[in-house]
Amino acid sequence: MNLKSALNLLLTSTFAVAALSAAPLSYTLSGGNNSLLADGASKTYTSGGVTLTITGWSLATSGSSFATGSLGLWSPGVGVCNDAERANCTSNSHTVDNFSGYDFVLFQFSAPVQGASISLATFGDTDASYWTSSTNFTASSLAGKTTNTLSSLGFGGMTTNSGGNVNRTVNISGTGITSILFGSALPTPDGTYDYFKISGVAGETCPPPGQVPEPSTFALLGGSLVGLSVAIRRRQRA
C-alpha cells in the first residue's frame, strides 16, 4: 500500500470514529402562534433525527398528584395553564409558574441525550426544579404520581436551580437522559413566585454503549495523520 492509500484509509477511519461521538441537538420552542393546546395534548420537535415530545403538567399543592395541563405555544416560548388557570389563561397565568399550583413541562427524547440545557424567558423570578430519568415510559404514566413516587418512572432526586428576573439557561447534568420533568421551583427558595416560559432545549446525542472513543484513540489517529503527511511530503520532494 502506498502512502496516499494509507492516508486515505486513515482519514476514513478517523471520520468513522468521529461519527461515534456526540452530535448536537437544538430545539426552538419560541415563536409560537399564541395558541393553547387541549388539556394533555403534546407537541413534538425534531433535531438531528431525535424527536422531542413535550406535555404540560401541574401539581395543585406540593404534596398532591401530577395532573395534565394545557401547553401554551407563545411567542416567547412554551407555558402551561393548569386546571385553576385554564378558564382565564391570561397575563402571568400562561407561564410556567408556582402562583396557583406548580406548573411543569415533561420533555421526552426518542433517544438518550447528555449535556442537556433548558433556556428560560423571564416573566418574573426564574427559580426552577427538575428531575431526570433514563427510563422509557409513556407520558400518561405520570398522571397520579407524586414527587415521592416519581422513582417508579426512573426519576432521581429533585434538583432546584435558583435564578433571578433574567433570561437564562439551566444546565442539566447527567448522561443517557430520556426524560426531564422541569418546572417552577418546588417550593420557591426565596419566597418569590416564579414566572417563566421555556424558549429552547439543547443537548447532544449519546454514543452507543461500548462505542465511545477513548481520548487516546483520537490522539493516536491525529499523530498518525501528521506522520503520514510528513512522509508523503518527503517522498514527493525525493
C-alpha positions in Angstrom: 0.0 0.0 0.0 1.5 3.4 -1.0 1.5 6.4 1.3 -1.5 8.1 -0.3 -3.7 4.9 0.0 -2.6 4.6 3.6 -3.5 8.2 4.3 -7.0 7.8 2.7 -7.6 4.7 4.8 -6.6 6.6 8.0 -8.8 9.5 7.1 -11.8 7.1 6.6 -11.1 5.6 10.0 -10.9 9.0 11.6 -14.3 10.0 10.2 -15.8 6.7 11.4 -14.5 7.3 14.9 -15.8 10.8 14.8 -19.3 9.5 13.8 -19.4 7.7 17.1 -19.0 11.0 19.0 -21.9 13.0 20.4 -24.0 15.1 17.9 -25.5 18.4 18.9 -29.3 18.8 19.3 -31.2 22.1 19.4 -35.0 22.7 19.7 -36.5 26.1 19.4 -39.7 26.4 21.4 -40.2 30.2 21.0 -42.0 31.7 18.1 -45.3 30.0 18.8 -48.7 31.3 17.4 -50.0 32.2 20.8 -52.3 29.2 21.0 -53.4 27.0 23.9 -53.4 23.2 23.3 -56.1 20.9 24.7 -55.6 19.5 28.2 -53.0 16.8 28.0 -52.1 17.4 24.3 -48.5 17.1 23.3 -46.2 18.9 20.9 -43.2 17.5 19.0 -40.0 18.9 17.7 -37.1 17.2 15.8 -33.4 17.9 15.7 -30.6 15.6 14.5 -33.0 12.7 14.0 -34.1 12.9 17.7 -37.7 13.7 18.4 -38.6 15.8 21.5 -42.1 15.4 22.8 -43.4 17.8 25.4 -46.6 17.7 27.6 -47.9 20.1 30.3 -48.4 19.0 33.9 -49.1 20.6 37.3 -49.4 20.0 41.0 -52.2 21.6 42.9 -50.0 21.6 46.0 -46.5 20.3 46.7 -48.0 17.0 48.1 -50.7 16.4 45.5 -50.6 14.2 42.4 -49.5 15.3 39.0 -52.4 16.2 36.7 -52.3 17.1 33.0 -52.2 20.7 32.0 -52.5 22.7 28.7 -49.4 23.7 26.8 -49.4 27.3 25.6 -47.3 27.9 22.4 -46.5 31.5 22.9 -44.1 33.8 21.0 -41.5 34.0 23.8 -41.8 30.2 24.5 -43.8 27.4 26.0 -46.0 27.9 29.1 -48.6 25.8 31.0 -52.1 26.5 32.1 -53.3 24.2 34.9 -56.9 23.4 36.0 -57.1 26.5 38.2 -55.9 28.8 35.4 -57.3 27.3 32.2 -60.6 29.2 32.2 -58.7 32.5 32.3 -55.3 31.8 30.8 -54.1 35.4 30.5 -51.3 37.5 32.0 -48.8 35.5 34.0 -51.2 32.6 34.2 -49.9 31.3 30.8 -46.3 31.0 32.1 -44.7 28.1 33.9 -45.3 29.4 37.4 -46.0 28.5 41.0 -48.5 31.1 41.8 -51.7 28.9 41.6 -50.3 25.4 41.8 -47.0 24.3 40.4 -46.6 24.1 36.6 -44.2 21.6 34.8 -43.3 20.5 31.3 -42.3 16.9 30.6 -39.6 16.6 28.0 -39.2 13.2 26.4 -36.5 12.3 23.9 -36.7 9.5 21.4 -33.0 8.7 22.1 -30.8 9.2 25.1 -29.2 12.6 25.4 -26.5 14.2 27.5 -25.3 17.8 28.2 -28.9 19.0 28.1 -29.9 22.6 28.8 -33.2 24.4 29.0 -33.5 28.1 28.1 -35.9 30.3 30.1 -37.6 33.6 29.1 -38.3 35.6 32.2 -41.7 36.9 33.2 -40.6 37.3 36.9 -38.3 35.2 39.0 -36.8 32.1 37.3 -36.2 29.6 40.1 -36.8 26.1 38.8 -37.0 22.5 39.9 -36.4 19.4 37.8 -36.0 15.6 37.7 -34.3 13.4 35.1 -34.9 9.8 34.1 -33.2 7.3 31.8 -36.3 5.1 31.7 -38.7 4.9 28.7 -42.3 5.4 29.7 -45.5 6.9 28.2 -46.3 10.4 29.3 -49.7 9.3 30.6 -47.8 7.3 33.2 -47.1 10.5 35.1 -50.7 11.1 35.9 -51.4 10.3 39.6 -47.8 10.2 40.6 -46.5 12.4 43.4 -43.0 13.8 43.9 -42.4 10.8 46.2 -43.3 8.2 43.7 -41.5 9.6 40.6 -38.8 7.0 41.2 -41.2 4.4 39.8 -40.6 6.1 36.4 -36.9 6.1 36.8 -36.6 9.7 38.1 -33.8 10.5 40.5 -34.0 13.2 43.2 -35.2 16.7 42.6 -32.8 19.5 41.7 -33.6 23.1 42.4 -31.8 25.7 40.3 -32.1 29.3 41.5 -32.2 32.4 39.2 -33.3 35.9 39.2 -35.5 38.0 36.9 -33.4 37.4 33.8 -33.4 35.3 30.7 -31.1 32.4 31.4 -30.2 28.8 30.6 -30.3 25.9 33.1 -27.7 23.2 32.5 -28.9 19.6 33.2 -26.3 17.2 34.5 -26.3 13.6 33.6 -26.0 11.3 30.6 -28.3 8.8 29.0 -31.3 11.0 29.8 -34.6 10.2 28.1 -37.0 12.4 30.2 -36.8 15.7 32.0 -39.6 16.9 34.2 -39.0 20.6 34.5 -41.0 23.4 36.1 -41.3 26.2 38.7 -39.4 25.9 41.9 -41.0 23.5 44.4 -41.1 25.3 46.8 -39.7 28.7 45.8 -36.4 29.1 47.7 -36.6 32.8 48.1 -40.3 33.3 48.9 -40.9 34.9 45.5 -43.3 33.4 42.9 -41.6 32.2 39.7 -42.9 33.0 36.2 -41.1 32.0 33.0 -41.6 30.5 29.6 -39.3 27.8 28.1 -37.8 29.2 24.9 -35.5 26.3 23.9 -33.9 23.0 24.7 -30.4 21.8 23.7 -28.2 18.8 24.3 -26.3 16.1 22.4 -26.8 12.5 21.5 -25.1 9.7 23.5 -22.8 7.4 21.5 -24.0 3.8 21.6 -22.8 1.9 24.7 -19.3 0.4 24.3 -18.6 2.6 21.3 -17.3 5.8 23.0 -13.9 6.6 21.5 -11.2 7.0 24.2 -9.2 10.3 24.1 -6.1 8.2 23.4 -7.7 7.0 20.2 -8.1 10.5 18.9 -4.5 11.3 19.9 -3.2 8.2 18.1 -5.2 9.0 14.9 -4.0 12.6 15.0 -0.4 11.6 15.4 -0.7 9.1 12.6 -2.2 11.7 10.3 0.7 14.1 10.9 3.3 11.3 10.4 1.8 10.2 7.2 1.5 13.8 5.9 5.2 14.4 6.6 6.2 11.1 4.9 4.2 12.0 1.8 5.8 15.4 1.5 9.3 13.9 1.9 8.6 11.4 -0.8 7.3 14.0 -3.2 10.5 16.0 -2.7 12.7 13.0 -3.4 
